[in-house]
Amino acid sequence: VGSSEKMQLQQALGLGPIPLESQTLVQAWVQQTGRSPAELEQVLRQRSQKRRMSDKDLSIWLAKWKSIRSYAKPD
């Protein structure tokens, strides 16, 4: 799920279909949205922990991704 969400955000930011490093994505996110890098870094870090999420944690994580994507909609 994480790589799919990351790719959707990358494409919403107009960065193309080739997967980018997380730091590059964060830099583009900050530049294009004016939002805090911590918002995106938190969800990227949370998913990279490789442990199984509870249903509740997964729902919260997906809601955070939805919020992040809402700021990255192309003009």
Residue pairs with C-beta under 8 A, 6 or more apart in sequence:
1 47
1 58
1 62
2 44
2 47
2 48
3 19
5 43
5 47
5 62
5 65
5 69
6 19
6 22
6 25
6 44
7 17
7 19
8 69
9 25
9 29
9 40
9 65
9 68
9 69
9 72
10 16
10 19
10 20
10 25
10 28
11 17
12 69
12 72
12 73
12 74
13 25
13 28
13 29
13 32
13 72
13 74
14 32
14 74
15 24
15 25
15 28
20 28
22 41
22 44
25 40
25 44
26 37
26 40
26 41
26 44
27 37
29 35
29 37
29 40
29 68
29 72
30 36
30 37
32 72
33 71
33 72
35 71
39 64
39 68
40 68
42 64
43 61
43 64
43 65
43 68
46 61
47 61
53 61
